[in-house]
Amino acid sequence: MAHGDSLHVVIGAGPTGRGVAERLRSDGRRVRVVTRSGRGDLPEGAERVAADVGDPEAARRACAEARVVFGCVGLPGYQGWEEKWPGIMEGLLAGAESSGARLVFSDKSWR
């Protein structure tokens, strides 16, 4: 398998997710960025996918064929953190596990 053939899925397109996606693309990696809206300022060549990773089945579809899943999810203003975070974590784990991918988790929550 060539260097860029394995799929790296970045979940989240905020500052951390965007930085991870940019670095992966600059290294010649195949990148899929997953956001709820499917939008975001992404590096050229990155695939865009809309999915709510709080839904484990949607996360499994979004992570299909991934070798590595980068969990870079954030909740703006920490709104609904206590209610939403358990489902998001369940989705991240389900997505990575379903494709046999390694999960790399980034957290900046210091609240």
Backbone as XML, in Angstrom:
<?xml version="1.0"?>
<chain id="A" units="angstrom">
  <residue number="1" name="MET">
    <atom name="N" x="0.839" y="-1.175" z="0.000"/>
    <atom name="CA" x="0.000" y="0.000" z="0.000"/>
    <atom name="C" x="0.888" y="1.243" z="0.000"/>
  </residue>
  <residue number="2" name="ALA">
    <atom name="N" x="0.621" y="2.166" z="-0.891"/>
    <atom name="CA" x="1.402" y="3.400" z="-0.972"/>
    <atom name="C" x="1.116" y="4.286" z="0.229"/>
  </residue>
  <residue number="3" name="HIS">
    <atom name="N" x="2.036" y="5.205" z="0.476"/>
    <atom name="CA" x="1.961" y="6.101" z="1.634"/>
    <atom name="C" x="0.601" y="6.770" z="1.765"/>
  </residue>
  <residue number="4" name="GLY">
    <atom name="N" x="0.036" y="7.269" z="0.677"/>
    <atom name="CA" x="-1.203" y="8.020" z="0.745"/>
    <atom name="C" x="-2.465" y="7.200" z="0.588"/>
  </residue>
  <residue number="5" name="ASP">
    <atom name="N" x="-2.355" y="5.878" z="0.457"/>
    <atom name="CA" x="-3.527" y="5.058" z="0.193"/>
    <atom name="C" x="-4.385" y="4.778" z="1.419"/>
  </residue>
  <residue number="6" name="SER">
    <atom name="N" x="-3.800" y="4.708" z="2.603"/>
    <atom name="CA" x="-4.606" y="4.405" z="3.778"/>
    <atom name="C" x="-5.397" y="5.647" z="4.175"/>
  </residue>
  <residue number="7" name="LEU">
    <atom name="N" x="-6.624" y="5.428" z="4.614"/>
    <atom name="CA" x="-7.534" y="6.524" z="4.927"/>
    <atom name="C" x="-7.391" y="6.963" z="6.372"/>
  </residue>
  <residue number="8" name="HIS">
    <atom name="N" x="-7.258" y="8.266" z="6.560"/>
    <atom name="CA" x="-7.223" y="8.886" z="7.880"/>
    <atom name="C" x="-8.480" y="9.736" z="8.011"/>
  </residue>
  <residue number="9" name="VAL">
    <atom name="N" x="-9.306" y="9.432" z="8.993"/>
    <atom name="CA" x="-10.557" y="10.151" z="9.201"/>
    <atom name="C" x="-10.370" y="11.120" z="10.362"/>
  </residue>
  <residue number="10" name="VAL">
    <atom name="N" x="-10.658" y="12.391" z="10.100"/>
    <atom name="CA" x="-10.577" y="13.431" z="11.119"/>
    <atom name="C" x="-12.000" y="13.855" z="11.442"/>
  </residue>
  <residue number="11" name="ILE">
    <atom name="N" x="-12.407" y="13.648" z="12.675"/>
    <atom name="CA" x="-13.760" y="14.018" z="13.078"/>
    <atom name="C" x="-13.690" y="15.352" z="13.800"/>
  </residue>
  <residue number="12" name="GLY">
    <atom name="N" x="-14.217" y="16.376" z="13.138"/>
    <atom name="CA" x="-14.179" y="17.736" z="13.656"/>
    <atom name="C" x="-13.313" y="18.604" z="12.771"/>
  </residue>
  <residue number="13" name="ALA">
    <atom name="N" x="-13.766" y="19.835" z="12.516"/>
    <atom name="CA" x="-13.024" y="20.741" z="11.637"/>
    <atom name="C" x="-12.767" y="22.087" z="12.303"/>
  </residue>
  <residue number="14" name="GLY">
    <atom name="N" x="-12.705" y="22.084" z="13.619"/>
    <atom name="CA" x="-12.294" y="23.291" z="14.331"/>
    <atom name="C" x="-10.789" y="23.442" z="14.205"/>
  </residue>
  <residue number="15" name="PRO">
    <atom name="N" x="-10.185" y="24.284" z="15.035"/>
    <atom name="CA" x="-8.738" y="24.509" z="14.922"/>
    <atom name="C" x="-7.901" y="23.227" z="15.018"/>
  </residue>
  <residue number="16" name="THR">
    <atom name="N" x="-8.244" y="22.331" z="15.921"/>
    <atom name="CA" x="-7.456" y="21.102" z="16.063"/>
    <atom name="C" x="-7.661" y="20.180" z="14.868"/>
  </residue>
  <residue number="17" name="GLY">
    <atom name="N" x="-8.905" y="19.918" z="14.520"/>
    <atom name="CA" x="-9.188" y="19.035" z="13.390"/>
    <atom name="C" x="-8.628" y="19.556" z="12.090"/>
  </residue>
  <residue number="18" name="ARG">
    <atom name="N" x="-8.760" y="20.863" z="11.878"/>
    <atom name="CA" x="-8.224" y="21.469" z="10.662"/>
    <atom name="C" x="-6.704" y="21.335" z="10.618"/>
  </residue>
  <residue number="19" name="GLY">
    <atom name="N" x="-6.054" y="21.553" z="11.751"/>
    <atom name="CA" x="-4.599" y="21.412" z="11.805"/>
    <atom name="C" x="-4.140" y="19.993" z="11.534"/>
  </residue>
  <residue number="20" name="VAL">
    <atom name="N" x="-4.853" y="19.028" z="12.099"/>
    <atom name="CA" x="-4.520" y="17.624" z="11.863"/>
    <atom name="C" x="-4.708" y="17.283" z="10.387"/>
  </residue>
  <residue number="21" name="ALA">
    <atom name="N" x="-5.839" y="17.701" z="9.815"/>
    <atom name="CA" x="-6.109" y="17.416" z="8.401"/>
    <atom name="C" x="-5.058" y="18.059" z="7.501"/>
  </residue>
  <residue number="22" name="GLU">
    <atom name="N" x="-4.675" y="19.296" z="7.797"/>
    <atom name="CA" x="-3.658" y="19.975" z="6.994"/>
    <atom name="C" x="-2.329" y="19.236" z="7.046"/>
  </residue>
  <residue number="23" name="ARG">
    <atom name="N" x="-1.942" y="18.809" z="8.234"/>
    <atom name="CA" x="-0.662" y="18.086" z="8.370"/>
    <atom name="C" x="-0.702" y="16.757" z="7.620"/>
  </residue>
  <residue number="24" name="LEU">
    <atom name="N" x="-1.794" y="16.030" z="7.764"/>
    <atom name="CA" x="-1.921" y="14.748" z="7.071"/>
    <atom name="C" x="-1.867" y="14.939" z="5.556"/>
  </residue>
  <residue number="25" name="ARG">
    <atom name="N" x="-2.574" y="15.939" z="5.039"/>
    <atom name="CA" x="-2.556" y="16.201" z="3.597"/>
    <atom name="C" x="-1.157" y="16.617" z="3.143"/>
  </residue>
  <residue number="26" name="SER">
    <atom name="N" x="-0.479" y="17.437" z="3.946"/>
    <atom name="CA" x="0.872" y="17.871" z="3.547"/>
    <atom name="C" x="1.847" y="16.700" z="3.532"/>
  </residue>
  <residue number="27" name="ASP">
    <atom name="N" x="1.529" y="15.650" z="4.285"/>
    <atom name="CA" x="2.336" y="14.430" z="4.279"/>
    <atom name="C" x="1.897" y="13.461" z="3.183"/>
  </residue>
  <residue number="28" name="GLY">
    <atom name="N" x="0.925" y="13.866" z="2.378"/>
    <atom name="CA" x="0.462" y="13.030" z="1.276"/>
    <atom name="C" x="-0.544" y="11.973" z="1.672"/>
  </residue>
  <residue number="29" name="ARG">
    <atom name="N" x="-1.154" y="12.141" z="2.816"/>
    <atom name="CA" x="-2.133" y="11.145" z="3.300"/>
    <atom name="C" x="-3.513" y="11.386" z="2.701"/>
  </residue>
  <residue number="30" name="ARG">
    <atom name="N" x="-4.255" y="10.308" z="2.589"/>
    <atom name="CA" x="-5.655" y="10.372" z="2.180"/>
    <atom name="C" x="-6.472" y="10.743" z="3.413"/>
  </residue>
  <residue number="31" name="VAL">
    <atom name="N" x="-7.290" y="11.819" z="3.315"/>
    <atom name="CA" x="-7.977" y="12.368" z="4.476"/>
    <atom name="C" x="-9.462" y="12.553" z="4.197"/>
  </residue>
  <residue number="32" name="ARG">
    <atom name="N" x="-10.260" y="12.138" z="5.169"/>
    <atom name="CA" x="-11.703" y="12.407" z="5.169"/>
    <atom name="C" x="-11.998" y="13.214" z="6.434"/>
  </residue>
  <residue number="33" name="VAL">
    <atom name="N" x="-12.633" y="14.368" z="6.277"/>
    <atom name="CA" x="-13.004" y="15.197" z="7.426"/>
    <atom name="C" x="-14.508" y="15.101" z="7.617"/>
  </residue>
  <residue number="34" name="VAL">
    <atom name="N" x="-14.913" y="14.775" z="8.837"/>
    <atom name="CA" x="-16.320" y="14.571" z="9.167"/>
    <atom name="C" x="-16.787" y="15.690" z="10.088"/>
  </residue>
  <residue number="35" name="THR">
    <atom name="N" x="-17.853" y="16.375" z="9.673"/>
    <atom name="CA" x="-18.506" y="17.370" z="10.513"/>
    <atom name="C" x="-20.015" y="17.150" z="10.400"/>
  </residue>
  <residue number="36" name="ARG">
    <atom name="N" x="-20.755" y="17.707" z="11.336"/>
    <atom name="CA" x="-22.212" y="17.560" z="11.260"/>
    <atom name="C" x="-22.763" y="18.165" z="9.980"/>
  </residue>
  <residue number="37" name="SER">
    <atom name="N" x="-22.202" y="19.278" z="9.545"/>
    <atom name="CA" x="-22.728" y="19.977" z="8.371"/>
    <atom name="C" x="-22.077" y="19.530" z="7.055"/>
  </residue>
  <residue number="38" name="GLY">
    <atom name="N" x="-20.902" y="18.913" z="7.143"/>
    <atom name="CA" x="-20.156" y="18.579" z="5.933"/>
    <atom name="C" x="-19.401" y="19.770" z="5.379"/>
  </residue>
  <residue number="39" name="ARG">
    <atom name="N" x="-19.405" y="20.874" z="6.138"/>
    <atom name="CA" x="-18.704" y="22.088" z="5.691"/>
    <atom name="C" x="-17.498" y="22.335" z="6.580"/>
  </residue>
  <residue number="40" name="GLY">
    <atom name="N" x="-16.708" y="23.278" z="6.166"/>
    <atom name="CA" x="-15.540" y="23.663" z="6.944"/>
    <atom name="C" x="-14.413" y="24.087" z="6.033"/>
  </residue>
  <residue number="41" name="ASP">
    <atom name="N" x="-13.478" y="24.810" z="6.581"/>
    <atom name="CA" x="-12.303" y="25.264" z="5.841"/>
    <atom name="C" x="-11.284" y="24.133" z="5.873"/>
  </residue>
  <residue number="42" name="LEU">
    <atom name="N" x="-11.275" y="23.332" z="4.814"/>
    <atom name="CA" x="-10.454" y="22.127" z="4.787"/>
    <atom name="C" x="-9.328" y="22.254" z="3.770"/>
  </residue>
  <residue number="43" name="PRO">
    <atom name="N" x="-8.260" y="21.491" z="3.980"/>
    <atom name="CA" x="-7.168" y="21.518" z="3.008"/>
    <atom name="C" x="-7.611" y="20.907" z="1.674"/>
  </residue>
  <residue number="44" name="GLU">
    <atom name="N" x="-6.988" y="21.382" z="0.616"/>
    <atom name="CA" x="-7.289" y="20.865" z="-0.709"/>
    <atom name="C" x="-7.048" y="19.365" z="-0.750"/>
  </residue>
  <residue number="45" name="GLY">
    <atom name="N" x="-7.993" y="18.658" z="-1.359"/>
    <atom name="CA" x="-7.866" y="17.217" z="-1.502"/>
    <atom name="C" x="-8.484" y="16.416" z="-0.382"/>
  </residue>
  <residue number="46" name="ALA">
    <atom name="N" x="-8.929" y="17.068" z="0.679"/>
    <atom name="CA" x="-9.581" y="16.349" z="1.775"/>
    <atom name="C" x="-11.030" y="16.071" z="1.399"/>
  </residue>
  <residue number="47" name="GLU">
    <atom name="N" x="-11.469" y="14.862" z="1.647"/>
    <atom name="CA" x="-12.862" y="14.484" z="1.409"/>
    <atom name="C" x="-13.723" y="15.047" z="2.541"/>
  </residue>
  <residue number="48" name="ARG">
    <atom name="N" x="-14.909" y="15.540" z="2.208"/>
    <atom name="CA" x="-15.845" y="16.082" z="3.202"/>
    <atom name="C" x="-17.009" y="15.114" z="3.369"/>
  </residue>
  <residue number="49" name="VAL">
    <atom name="N" x="-17.387" y="14.874" z="4.624"/>
    <atom name="CA" x="-18.528" y="14.020" z="4.907"/>
    <atom name="C" x="-19.352" y="14.664" z="6.006"/>
  </residue>
  <residue number="50" name="ALA">
    <atom name="N" x="-20.655" y="14.684" z="5.817"/>
    <atom name="CA" x="-21.568" y="15.168" z="6.853"/>
    <atom name="C" x="-22.083" y="13.982" z="7.653"/>
  </residue>
  <residue number="51" name="ALA">
    <atom name="N" x="-21.888" y="14.025" z="8.960"/>
    <atom name="CA" x="-22.398" y="12.967" z="9.833"/>
    <atom name="C" x="-22.425" y="13.462" z="11.267"/>
  </residue>
  <residue number="52" name="ASP">
    <atom name="N" x="-23.411" y="13.017" z="12.001"/>
    <atom name="CA" x="-23.492" y="13.301" z="13.431"/>
    <atom name="C" x="-22.886" y="12.103" z="14.152"/>
  </residue>
  <residue number="53" name="VAL">
    <atom name="N" x="-21.672" y="12.254" z="14.656"/>
    <atom name="CA" x="-20.998" y="11.120" z="15.293"/>
    <atom name="C" x="-21.602" y="10.767" z="16.641"/>
  </residue>
  <residue number="54" name="GLY">
    <atom name="N" x="-22.570" y="11.551" z="17.102"/>
    <atom name="CA" x="-23.328" y="11.163" z="18.289"/>
    <atom name="C" x="-24.248" y="9.989" z="18.000"/>
  </residue>
  <residue number="55" name="ASP">
    <atom name="N" x="-24.397" y="9.651" z="16.743"/>
    <atom name="CA" x="-25.160" y="8.488" z="16.286"/>
    <atom name="C" x="-24.141" y="7.426" z="15.882"/>
  </residue>
  <residue number="56" name="PRO">
    <atom name="N" x="-24.008" y="6.350" z="16.665"/>
    <atom name="CA" x="-22.979" y="5.343" z="16.369"/>
    <atom name="C" x="-23.040" y="4.781" z="14.945"/>
  </residue>
  <residue number="57" name="GLU">
    <atom name="N" x="-24.232" y="4.605" z="14.404"/>
    <atom name="CA" x="-24.327" y="4.066" z="13.049"/>
    <atom name="C" x="-23.789" y="5.066" z="12.030"/>
  </residue>
  <residue number="58" name="ALA">
    <atom name="N" x="-24.090" y="6.347" z="12.217"/>
    <atom name="CA" x="-23.549" y="7.383" z="11.330"/>
    <atom name="C" x="-22.026" y="7.437" z="11.454"/>
  </residue>
  <residue number="59" name="ALA">
    <atom name="N" x="-21.522" y="7.280" z="12.656"/>
    <atom name="CA" x="-20.075" y="7.273" z="12.877"/>
    <atom name="C" x="-19.429" y="6.077" z="12.185"/>
  </residue>
  <residue number="60" name="ARG">
    <atom name="N" x="-20.074" y="4.925" z="12.236"/>
    <atom name="CA" x="-19.534" y="3.740" z="11.548"/>
    <atom name="C" x="-19.429" y="3.991" z="10.046"/>
  </residue>
  <residue number="61" name="ARG">
    <atom name="N" x="-20.470" y="4.581" z="9.468"/>
    <atom name="CA" x="-20.439" y="4.874" z="8.025"/>
    <atom name="C" x="-19.343" y="5.892" z="7.708"/>
  </residue>
  <residue number="62" name="ALA">
    <atom name="N" x="-19.226" y="6.928" z="8.528"/>
    <atom name="CA" x="-18.233" y="7.978" z="8.285"/>
    <atom name="C" x="-16.806" y="7.455" z="8.395"/>
  </residue>
  <residue number="63" name="CYS">
    <atom name="N" x="-16.602" y="6.435" z="9.223"/>
    <atom name="CA" x="-15.255" y="5.890" z="9.465"/>
    <atom name="C" x="-14.949" y="4.659" z="8.625"/>
  </residue>
  <residue number="64" name="ALA">
    <atom name="N" x="-15.852" y="4.296" z="7.730"/>
    <atom name="CA" x="-15.639" y="3.109" z="6.898"/>
    <atom name="C" x="-14.292" y="3.188" z="6.199"/>
  </residue>
  <residue number="65" name="GLU">
    <atom name="N" x="-13.549" y="2.111" z="6.248"/>
    <atom name="CA" x="-12.251" y="1.939" z="5.586"/>
    <atom name="C" x="-11.107" y="2.707" z="6.237"/>
  </residue>
  <residue number="66" name="ALA">
    <atom name="N" x="-11.347" y="3.341" z="7.384"/>
    <atom name="CA" x="-10.290" y="4.133" z="8.020"/>
    <atom name="C" x="-9.207" y="3.250" z="8.612"/>
  </residue>
  <residue number="67" name="ARG">
    <atom name="N" x="-7.991" y="3.729" z="8.530"/>
    <atom name="CA" x="-6.863" y="3.101" z="9.221"/>
    <atom name="C" x="-6.650" y="3.780" z="10.577"/>
  </residue>
  <residue number="68" name="VAL">
    <atom name="N" x="-6.863" y="5.115" z="10.587"/>
    <atom name="CA" x="-6.741" y="5.906" z="11.806"/>
    <atom name="C" x="-7.916" y="6.871" z="11.862"/>
  </residue>
  <residue number="69" name="VAL">
    <atom name="N" x="-8.512" y="7.012" z="13.040"/>
    <atom name="CA" x="-9.572" y="7.993" z="13.279"/>
    <atom name="C" x="-9.056" y="8.986" z="14.313"/>
  </residue>
  <residue number="70" name="PHE">
    <atom name="N" x="-9.107" y="10.269" z="13.955"/>
    <atom name="CA" x="-8.686" y="11.335" z="14.867"/>
    <atom name="C" x="-9.942" y="11.996" z="15.426"/>
  </residue>
  <residue number="71" name="GLY">
    <atom name="N" x="-10.163" y="11.860" z="16.725"/>
    <atom name="CA" x="-11.306" y="12.481" z="17.381"/>
    <atom name="C" x="-10.951" y="13.888" z="17.809"/>
  </residue>
  <residue number="72" name="CYS">
    <atom name="N" x="-11.389" y="14.875" z="17.037"/>
    <atom name="CA" x="-11.077" y="16.291" z="17.308"/>
    <atom name="C" x="-12.376" y="17.078" z="17.470"/>
  </residue>
  <residue number="73" name="VAL">
    <atom name="N" x="-13.320" y="16.472" z="18.131"/>
    <atom name="CA" x="-14.652" y="17.051" z="18.289"/>
    <atom name="C" x="-14.638" y="18.106" z="19.386"/>
  </residue>
  <residue number="74" name="GLY">
    <atom name="N" x="-15.337" y="19.186" z="19.140"/>
    <atom name="CA" x="-15.517" y="20.209" z="20.157"/>
    <atom name="C" x="-16.973" y="20.618" z="20.220"/>
  </residue>
  <residue number="75" name="LEU">
    <atom name="N" x="-17.367" y="21.134" z="21.347"/>
    <atom name="CA" x="-18.714" y="21.674" z="21.491"/>
    <atom name="C" x="-18.572" y="23.164" z="21.786"/>
  </residue>
  <residue number="76" name="PRO">
    <atom name="N" x="-18.942" y="24.005" z="20.824"/>
    <atom name="CA" x="-18.777" y="25.448" z="20.993"/>
    <atom name="C" x="-19.401" y="25.943" z="22.295"/>
  </residue>
  <residue number="77" name="GLY">
    <atom name="N" x="-18.620" y="26.654" z="23.064"/>
    <atom name="CA" x="-19.104" y="27.203" z="24.319"/>
    <atom name="C" x="-19.474" y="26.161" z="25.358"/>
  </residue>
  <residue number="78" name="TYR">
    <atom name="N" x="-19.104" y="24.920" z="25.084"/>
    <atom name="CA" x="-19.403" y="23.807" z="25.991"/>
    <atom name="C" x="-20.897" y="23.637" z="26.245"/>
  </residue>
  <residue number="79" name="GLN">
    <atom name="N" x="-21.719" y="24.110" z="25.294"/>
    <atom name="CA" x="-23.161" y="23.991" z="25.444"/>
    <atom name="C" x="-23.595" y="22.531" z="25.327"/>
  </residue>
  <residue number="80" name="GLY">
    <atom name="N" x="-24.306" y="22.044" z="26.322"/>
    <atom name="CA" x="-24.836" y="20.684" z="26.286"/>
    <atom name="C" x="-23.802" y="19.603" z="26.493"/>
  </residue>
  <residue number="81" name="TRP">
    <atom name="N" x="-22.653" y="19.969" z="27.017"/>
    <atom name="CA" x="-21.535" y="19.036" z="27.185"/>
    <atom name="C" x="-21.962" y="17.754" z="27.897"/>
  </residue>
  <residue number="82" name="GLU">
    <atom name="N" x="-22.592" y="17.899" z="29.044"/>
    <atom name="CA" x="-22.934" y="16.737" z="29.867"/>
    <atom name="C" x="-23.909" y="15.798" z="29.154"/>
  </residue>
  <residue number="83" name="GLU">
    <atom name="N" x="-24.809" y="16.354" z="28.350"/>
    <atom name="CA" x="-25.790" y="15.524" z="27.642"/>
    <atom name="C" x="-25.220" y="14.915" z="26.366"/>
  </residue>
  <residue number="84" name="LYS">
    <atom name="N" x="-24.415" y="15.670" z="25.647"/>
    <atom name="CA" x="-23.962" y="15.241" z="24.318"/>
    <atom name="C" x="-22.681" y="14.412" z="24.329"/>
  </residue>
  <residue number="85" name="TRP">
    <atom name="N" x="-21.796" y="14.666" z="25.275"/>
    <atom name="CA" x="-20.475" y="14.046" z="25.204"/>
    <atom name="C" x="-20.494" y="12.518" z="25.273"/>
  </residue>
  <residue number="86" name="PRO">
    <atom name="N" x="-21.297" y="11.896" z="26.139"/>
    <atom name="CA" x="-21.288" y="10.419" z="26.158"/>
    <atom name="C" x="-21.642" y="9.796" z="24.802"/>
  </residue>
  <residue number="87" name="GLY">
    <atom name="N" x="-22.617" y="10.365" z="24.102"/>
    <atom name="CA" x="-22.983" y="9.846" z="22.786"/>
    <atom name="C" x="-21.899" y="10.062" z="21.751"/>
  </residue>
  <residue number="88" name="ILE">
    <atom name="N" x="-21.226" y="11.203" z="21.839"/>
    <atom name="CA" x="-20.126" y="11.478" z="20.911"/>
    <atom name="C" x="-19.001" y="10.469" z="21.128"/>
  </residue>
  <residue number="89" name="MET">
    <atom name="N" x="-18.662" y="10.214" z="22.381"/>
    <atom name="CA" x="-17.611" y="9.224" z="22.657"/>
    <atom name="C" x="-18.018" y="7.837" z="22.183"/>
  </residue>
  <residue number="90" name="GLU">
    <atom name="N" x="-19.272" y="7.477" z="22.402"/>
    <atom name="CA" x="-19.760" y="6.180" z="21.925"/>
    <atom name="C" x="-19.610" y="6.088" z="20.404"/>
  </residue>
  <residue number="91" name="GLY">
    <atom name="N" x="-19.941" y="7.176" z="19.701"/>
    <atom name="CA" x="-19.804" y="7.192" z="18.248"/>
    <atom name="C" x="-18.364" y="7.105" z="17.786"/>
  </residue>
  <residue number="92" name="LEU">
    <atom name="N" x="-17.468" y="7.859" z="18.432"/>
    <atom name="CA" x="-16.044" y="7.786" z="18.072"/>
    <atom name="C" x="-15.516" y="6.366" z="18.222"/>
  </residue>
  <residue number="93" name="LEU">
    <atom name="N" x="-15.842" y="5.749" z="19.336"/>
    <atom name="CA" x="-15.376" y="4.378" z="19.582"/>
    <atom name="C" x="-15.987" y="3.395" z="18.587"/>
  </residue>
  <residue number="94" name="ALA">
    <atom name="N" x="-17.288" y="3.533" z="18.319"/>
    <atom name="CA" x="-17.955" y="2.630" z="17.373"/>
    <atom name="C" x="-17.383" y="2.782" z="15.970"/>
  </residue>
  <residue number="95" name="GLY">
    <atom name="N" x="-17.134" y="4.024" z="15.554"/>
    <atom name="CA" x="-16.595" y="4.258" z="14.216"/>
    <atom name="C" x="-15.221" y="3.650" z="14.040"/>
  </residue>
  <residue number="96" name="ALA">
    <atom name="N" x="-14.343" y="3.897" z="15.000"/>
    <atom name="CA" x="-12.982" y="3.353" z="14.903"/>
    <atom name="C" x="-13.003" y="1.828" z="14.975"/>
  </residue>
  <residue number="97" name="GLU">
    <atom name="N" x="-13.763" y="1.296" z="15.902"/>
    <atom name="CA" x="-13.803" y="-0.156" z="16.074"/>
    <atom name="C" x="-14.350" y="-0.858" z="14.830"/>
  </residue>
  <residue number="98" name="SER">
    <atom name="N" x="-15.359" y="-0.275" z="14.200"/>
    <atom name="CA" x="-15.999" y="-0.934" z="13.056"/>
    <atom name="C" x="-15.060" y="-1.103" z="11.877"/>
  </residue>
  <residue number="99" name="SER">
    <atom name="N" x="-14.068" y="-0.221" z="11.759"/>
    <atom name="CA" x="-13.128" y="-0.340" z="10.636"/>
    <atom name="C" x="-11.775" y="-0.895" z="11.079"/>
  </residue>
  <residue number="100" name="GLY">
    <atom name="N" x="-11.653" y="-1.227" z="12.361"/>
    <atom name="CA" x="-10.383" y="-1.737" z="12.864"/>
    <atom name="C" x="-9.316" y="-0.659" z="12.944"/>
  </residue>
  <residue number="101" name="ALA">
    <atom name="N" x="-9.754" y="0.589" z="13.041"/>
    <atom name="CA" x="-8.820" y="1.726" z="13.033"/>
    <atom name="C" x="-8.303" y="2.019" z="14.435"/>
  </residue>
  <residue number="102" name="ARG">
    <atom name="N" x="-7.165" y="2.656" z="14.469"/>
    <atom name="CA" x="-6.632" y="3.207" z="15.711"/>
    <atom name="C" x="-7.361" y="4.525" z="15.966"/>
  </residue>
  <residue number="103" name="LEU">
    <atom name="N" x="-7.761" y="4.776" z="17.207"/>
    <atom name="CA" x="-8.402" y="6.033" z="17.575"/>
    <atom name="C" x="-7.387" y="6.922" z="18.280"/>
  </residue>
  <residue number="104" name="VAL">
    <atom name="N" x="-7.196" y="8.113" z="17.724"/>
    <atom name="CA" x="-6.332" y="9.120" z="18.333"/>
    <atom name="C" x="-7.271" y="10.220" z="18.820"/>
  </residue>
  <residue number="105" name="PHE">
    <atom name="N" x="-7.265" y="10.464" z="20.115"/>
    <atom name="CA" x="-8.217" y="11.397" z="20.709"/>
    <atom name="C" x="-7.516" y="12.672" z="21.162"/>
  </residue>
  <residue number="106" name="SER">
    <atom name="N" x="-8.077" y="13.798" z="20.777"/>
    <atom name="CA" x="-7.550" y="15.091" z="21.186"/>
    <atom name="C" x="-8.567" y="15.756" z="22.102"/>
  </residue>
  <residue number="107" name="ASP">
    <atom name="N" x="-8.083" y="16.274" z="23.231"/>
    <atom name="CA" x="-8.990" y="16.921" z="24.172"/>
    <atom name="C" x="-8.366" y="18.226" z="24.634"/>
  </residue>
  <residue number="108" name="LYS">
    <atom name="N" x="-9.135" y="19.270" z="24.603"/>
    <atom name="CA" x="-8.656" y="20.556" z="25.102"/>
    <atom name="C" x="-9.576" y="21.088" z="26.185"/>
  </residue>
  <residue number="109" name="SER">
    <atom name="N" x="-10.353" y="20.232" z="26.761"/>
    <atom name="CA" x="-11.308" y="20.660" z="27.771"/>
    <atom name="C" x="-10.626" y="20.797" z="29.123"/>
  </residue>
  <residue number="110" name="TRP">
    <atom name="N" x="-10.600" y="21.978" z="29.639"/>
    <atom name="CA" x="-9.985" y="22.226" z="30.931"/>
    <atom name="C" x="-10.995" y="22.765" z="31.921"/>
  </residue>
  <residue number="111" name="ARG">
    <atom name="N" x="-12.226" y="22.601" z="31.591"/>
    <atom name="CA" x="-13.323" y="23.111" z="32.387"/>
    <atom name="C" x="-13.467" y="22.433" z="33.699"/>
  </residue>
</chain>
